[in-house]
């Protein structure tokens, strides 16, 4: 962990997760799928098809994995959990490893889209931090192994757009209507921020009260960003195409390394705390290679390289010894104590709330 306060951050997340609204079910089946049993594979060959978020793994590390194991990695990328889910639901994808976020893991277990691979028995599972072992979306770590985790806030370039440094809240973000505003193309991130902006508290983000969604929709209908996109933010912000943006903290860190004038804002109504996980789809063609890859990523030195590349923290014991100092010194990554109470995990909402999120997001993006 970057520092003690981030340990507190994860612990906070887990405590809040346990109390989170709408988390109707948890993945707790402790019996590995029959296909997944047997001794842990010691050597691999052939291919591994990885479906990951865009710009979320160090190409040099993929090459090093291939050198060490003889397994060739074929990478394909997505921009949101919903894109990932739709892809898996569209049928046989040929992917061996995917990277859903916390709430999406629960949905995928319920839909029987990912396998119980018995992660807790992997050789490097001993490196998972205790606070990341008994997570609400995968109690005891059967289906998933931790990759990166982070927050969703606002990045502001106060030199190019002085007004953005006055932004204190999501309400400000949605109502200042500054030129060159950029926002994630992610229905859960956008709608949860809009709900927070109209006064919905963190523990009610899975509300089914339609008046709250109407209020969020009204707020959004007056919000006209120049860009609605999750990918390519680093290039846009550093290239002056975007001056203020709803942004993930690791990408913000990477921007700040290049342009130290940038400021990462923790909006006062609250901030989503999310974590992305390695999982194996049902029917993955190269199961042994998937296990070797996931286990390799739970080695402290290997995962530290990914943290240094992506700018996000991880949940592997000992990896912070290998972190770039810039991570420890950046309040976008090393959350200042005063902001910790603002953080809360994205809850796994029930179907009714999910549909309302979809309706609000779709009607807003359609009218842009
Ligand atoms: N550049 C990819 C960053 C991936 C971040 N995952 C975000 C999950 C948020 N719900």
Boltz pocket constraint, residues with backbone or C-beta under 6 A from the ligand:
constraints:
  - pocket:
      binder: B
      contacts: [[A, 53], [A, 54], [A, 55], [A, 56], [A, 101], [A, 189], [A, 230], [A, 248], [A, 251], [A, 274], [A, 276], [A, 346]]
      max_distance: 6.0
